[in-house]
Amino acid sequence: MDRLRKQIEFIVEIDKLKHVLRQSALIHDRRRENDAEHSWHLGVMAMLLAEYVREDSVDILKVMKMVLIHDLVEIDAGDTFAYDELGYEDKEERELQAAERIFSLLPSDQAGKMWELWQEFEEKQTPEARFAASLDRLQPLLLNYHTKGHTWKMPGVTSEKVYERMAVIRESTPELWEYVVQIVEDSIAKGYLNR
């Protein structure tokens, strides 16, 4: 029963992810997206867009696990806006501390697996991690495009910074990269994003 108690405690704890708000606005009602919605969206995207991965063998189930857990650390660390340079100064430290606390709620074997998946995502060294990171970049791009540049209108966000953030997509999914370029250039033309 101790194992089950720990698993249930973790399940209850991660419900907090539903209250971590991101900067991105939802397409249809313009309210701010929460981290749980973001993670769910990435899971569906992984299923649908797997055919575009350039690397030969990618374990899509592993990708789905990564995208479902990668933001759990934000329960403690909070969401750091993609273009917040100051927020990135201590982001890694905040997230490491959060990962230690949150994953330690689980039985040790499961905690170790969560930790490994989370670190693999962060390091972006495997085909699975690069694809998961690509989805993590593509999803807010889609939200921004369909909300006429909602978060792109914040000070300091330029097309150069957006392209820089999207670079991982070019490496793992060239067809999706072509789509990204179309979206960014159309956003510039429509005034959603500053050059």
C-alpha positions, -999 to +999 in steps of 0.1 A: +000+000+000+029+024+005+037+023-032+001+030-042+000+058-015+030+075-031+016+071-066-017+087-056+001+115-037+020+123-069-012+122-090-029+146-066+002+169-066+004+172-103-032+184-104-015+217-095-002+219-131-038+230-142-032+262-123+001+272-138-007+297-164+014+302-195+017+335-215+000+319-246-036+326-252-060+299-263-073+303-299-110+303-293-115+322-261-082+341-256-079+331-220-044+321-209-035+285-215-025+264-185+004+239-184-018+208-183-036+220-215-003+226-232+010+191-223-021+174-235-019+194-268+017+182-273+007+146-267-019+148-294+006+165-317+032+138-311+007+112-324-004+132-354+030+146-365+053+116-360+055+110-397+075+142-401+104+132-379+136+130-399+154+105-377+148+069-386+135+053-355+118+075-329+099+059-300+066+080-301+054+066-268+086+079-252+080+113-269+045+113-255+058+106-220+083+134-223+058+160-234+034+149-206+060+153-179+084+180-191+065+209-175+056+192-142+085+211-126+066+243-133+044+235-104+072+248-082+094+267-107+066+286-125+064+291-162+092+311-177+081+331-207+102+320-237+115+355-244+122+365-208+160+367-207+160+376-170+138+347-161+161+323-179+190+333-156+179+310-128+154+288-147+176+257-147+183+260-110+146+265-101+135+236-123+162+212-110+150+219-074+114+214-085+122+181-103+139+167-072+109+175-050+081+165-073+096+133-087+107+122-052+070+118-043+070+087-064+083+052-055+121+053-063+119+032-095+093+055-110+110+086-097+142+075-115+123+070-148+106+104-146+139+120-138+156+103-168+128+114-192+128+149-179+166+153-182+166+137-217+140+163-228+160+191-213+193+180-230+178+175-264+205+150-274+182+121-286+158+120-316+129+117-292+140+147-271+145+168-302+111+159-316+095+166-282+112+199-280+101+207-316+065+201-306+070+223-275+081+251-298+056+246-325+025+246-303+029+282-290+038+293-325+004+280-337-014+297-307+004+330-315-004+328-352-041+321-346-044+348-319-028+374-342+005+374-323-009+376-287+025+370-269+046+382-298+033+418-290+052+418-257+083+441-257+114+426-273+099+398-292+111+398-329+110+374-358+147+368-352+141+357-317+112+335-328+133+319-355+161+313-329+136+296-306+123+274-334+158+262-345+154+227-330+125+221-355+148+226-384+171+198-371+144+172-363+115+179-387+125+198-419+089+197-433+076+212-401+104+238-404+091+248-438+057+253-422+072+274-394+089+297-419+056+302-437+038+310-405+065+334-393+067+352-427+029+354-429+028+368-393+053+395-403+033+404-434+000+406-413+016+427-386+014+400-359+052+399-354+079+425-358+109+418-380 
